[in-house]
Amino acid sequence: MPTLIDLRSEGEKPGESRPRHPEKERRPDNASPRKPDWIRVRAPTSLGYHETKELVRDLKLHTVCEEAGCPNIGECWSHKHATFMILGGICTRACSFCNVATGKPLPLDEAEPENVAFATARMGLKHVVVTSVDRDDLEDGGADHFVRTIRAVRNAAPETTIEILTPDFLRKPGAAELVIDAAPDVFNHNLETVPRLYHSIRPGARYYQSLRLLDSVKQRDPNQFTKSGLMVGLGETKDEVLQVMDDLRVANVDFLTIGQYLQPTKKHAAIDRFWTPEEFKALETIAYAKGFLMVSASPLTRSSHHAGEDFARLKAARLAQQA
């Protein structure tokens, strides 16, 4: 469900609050159309959901499940699956689709990597997904924090496979290489939308920088799985989506996710339309034909939804291809 624009987030001092999206408050309202039946999800109520929520709170961790208002939080947390968000809870960018709080970040929590590792082991995760806010204020964009988190998880849960969803490390020389060399099992970086819409939807990023990042992973470590995701419903055309698929294949990306954009608040980018389940199925079929090893395309698909099961299928697809 959409959140409200006046939700507050933690300020720089204890007990202080600030607008969650200060840069969006003066934007005109965008009405959100009524959701079709295939988008609706049930409110989370299970015991597993509440246990996961309590553990996250106790360790003072952030999750993209909450911060981005993911519609699948009830399902995932009920099964004690969570996507941890490191580098704090405040992003230095202000993408018009995103519900993560924006503004001046707090100092890094040096205990965060170990807390993520402890939570991973405590929850018994076979596959963990770690993402982050953008930290353009840091010299390395948070790369070292990613490396420390990967190492901490490997020490605490050596059998757990690790998937990271990183920022683009724009104008941070050497940062991506640090993270690639930490050898996560899956290196994910989302393109999010088609290049024509970057100026309005993802203004702090550069489409070809993101493509270069994904390509550099394969150039540096050909065995590392790469993954990227797109949202639809922002005004893109089908032909533009197919061109993005081709661009990703040129970068030798293994895994593509495609999901429906859902407008977090009336101040966020407007929904152009809801793509139907049949249209998502058609995109999935085309993506496989273009050579992706793994494709997840549905209205409620998100980057880390069913990530563990999908990783097992991804490995199986590579083995089949090699055979």
SEZA-320948 format. One line per 3 residues: their letters; for each residue x, y, z of C-alpha. Coordinates in steps of 0.25 Angstrom, whole numbers. Layout:
N
a> X/Y/Z  ...
***
This chain:
323
mpt> 0/0/0  5/14/-2  11/21/10
lid> 8/36/14  17/47/10  18/52/24
lrs> 25/40/30  37/44/38  51/38/39
ege> 62/39/49  70/52/49  84/55/53
kpg> 81/55/68  74/45/77  59/48/77
esr> 60/57/65  51/55/53  52/60/39
prh> 43/59/27  45/46/20  45/52/6
pek> 48/67/8  52/69/-7  38/64/-11
err> 29/72/-2  27/84/-12  25/75/-24
pdn> 10/74/-29  2/63/-25  1/51/-35
asp> -12/43/-33  -10/28/-32  -19/19/-40
rkp> -27/8/-34  -19/-5/-33  -24/-16/-41
dwi> -27/-29/-34  -14/-36/-38  -6/-25/-30
rvr> -13/-27/-17  -6/-33/-5  -10/-37/9
apt> -6/-29/21  5/-37/29  0/-43/42
slg> 8/-56/43  17/-60/55  29/-61/46
yhe> 27/-47/41  27/-42/55  39/-50/60
tke> 47/-44/48  42/-30/51  47/-32/65
lvr> 61/-37/61  63/-26/52  59/-16/62
dlk> 68/-22/73  80/-21/64  76/-7/59
lht> 77/-12/45  70/-6/33  63/-14/22
vce> 59/-10/8  47/-18/11  42/-7/20
eag> 49/5/15  45/4/1  31/-1/4
cpn> 32/-14/-3  18/-21/-5  24/-35/-2
ige> 29/-32/12  18/-40/18  21/-53/10
cws> 36/-51/11  37/-48/26  27/-59/29
hkh> 38/-69/24  48/-61/32  55/-55/19
atf> 59/-41/19  68/-32/10  77/-24/19
mil> 80/-10/15  94/-5/20  101/9/20
ggi> 89/14/29  75/18/25  77/31/18
ctr> 80/32/4  88/44/-3  80/43/-15
acs> 65/46/-18  60/37/-29  46/40/-32
fcn> 41/25/-31  48/22/-18  42/22/-4
vat> 55/22/4  58/34/12  67/45/6
gkp> 76/55/12  89/56/20  93/42/25
lpl> 97/39/39  111/34/41  114/19/38
dea> 110/9/48  123/1/50  115/-10/56
epe> 106/-12/44  114/-22/37  115/-31/49
nva> 100/-29/52  96/-33/38  105/-46/39
fat> 99/-49/53  85/-47/47  88/-56/35
arm> 93/-67/44  82/-65/54  71/-66/44
glk> 78/-78/37  78/-72/24  83/-81/12
hvv> 84/-68/3  85/-54/8  83/-41/0
vts> 90/-29/4  87/-15/-2  89/-1/2
vdr> 86/14/1  94/22/-8  105/29/-1
ddl> 111/39/-10  117/46/2  127/35/5
edg> 140/35/-3  138/20/-7  123/21/-8
gad> 122/11/3  130/0/-4  138/-4/8
hfv> 126/-5/17  120/-15/6  134/-23/7
rti> 133/-23/22  119/-28/22  122/-39/12
rav> 134/-44/20  126/-44/33  115/-52/27
rna> 125/-62/22  131/-63/36  118/-65/43
ape> 110/-73/33  120/-80/23  110/-88/16
tti> 101/-76/13  102/-71/-1  103/-56/-3
eil> 96/-46/-12  98/-32/-12  90/-20/-19
tpd> 100/-9/-20  99/6/-24  106/10/-37
flr> 119/16/-29  118/28/-39  131/36/-39
kpg> 137/27/-28  150/21/-35  154/7/-30
aae> 141/5/-22  134/-5/-31  147/-13/-32
lvi> 148/-14/-17  134/-20/-16  136/-29/-28
daa> 148/-35/-22  141/-39/-9  134/-49/-18
pdv> 119/-49/-15  112/-60/-21  103/-50/-28
fnh> 106/-36/-32  93/-29/-35  92/-14/-39
nle> 78/-9/-44  76/-1/-57  62/2/-52
tvp> 57/8/-64  59/11/-79  70/22/-82
rly> 60/32/-88  54/33/-74  66/34/-65
hsi> 66/50/-65  52/49/-58  52/36/-51
rpg> 67/34/-47  74/47/-48  86/45/-40
ary> 90/33/-48  95/30/-62  90/19/-70
yqs> 103/15/-77  110/16/-64  101/5/-59
lrl> 103/-3/-71  119/-1/-70  118/-6/-55
lds> 111/-19/-59  120/-21/-70  132/-19/-61
vkq> 128/-30/-52  129/-40/-63  142/-34/-69
rdp> 148/-35/-55  142/-49/-50  135/-56/-62
nqf> 130/-67/-52  122/-57/-43  107/-56/-46
tks> 102/-43/-50  87/-38/-49  79/-26/-52
glm> 65/-21/-50  55/-12/-57  42/-6/-53
vgl> 31/-4/-63  19/5/-62  26/19/-63
get> 23/22/-77  33/13/-84  30/6/-97
kde> 31/-9/-100  42/-6/-110  50/2/-100
vlq> 49/-10/-90  54/-19/-101  66/-10/-104
vmd> 70/-10/-90  70/-25/-90  79/-25/-102
dlr> 88/-15/-95  89/-24/-83  92/-36/-91
van> 104/-29/-97  109/-27/-83  107/-42/-81
vdf> 97/-41/-70  92/-54/-65  79/-51/-58
lti> 68/-41/-61  56/-37/-52  44/-28/-57
gqy> 33/-23/-48  22/-13/-47  25/1/-42
lqp> 16/4/-30  15/19/-26  19/20/-11
tkk> 13/34/-9  5/44/-17  18/52/-18
haa> 26/41/-25  26/39/-40  12/36/-45
idr> 8/22/-50  6/22/-65  -1/9/-66
fwt> -1/-5/-60  5/-16/-69  -4/-29/-69
pee> 1/-42/-64  1/-47/-79  10/-35/-83
fka> 20/-39/-72  19/-54/-77  22/-49/-91
let> 34/-41/-86  40/-53/-79  39/-62/-91
iay> 46/-51/-100  57/-49/-89  60/-64/-89
akg> 60/-64/-104  71/-53/-103  80/-62/-95
flm> 78/-59/-80  80/-71/-71  69/-66/-62
vsa> 57/-57/-63  47/-53/-52  36/-44/-58
spl> 23/-42/-51  15/-30/-45  20/-33/-31
trs> 34/-37/-35  45/-29/-28  60/-31/-28
shh> 61/-40/-16  48/-47/-16  50/-62/-16
age> 65/-59/-17  69/-72/-11  61/-81/-19
dfa> 64/-73/-32  79/-74/-29  78/-89/-28
rlk> 71/-89/-42  82/-79/-47  93/-89/-44
aar> 85/-100/-50  83/-92/-63  98/-89/-64
laq> 102/-104/-62  92/-108/-72  98/-98/-82
qa> 112/-103/-79  108/-117/-81
***
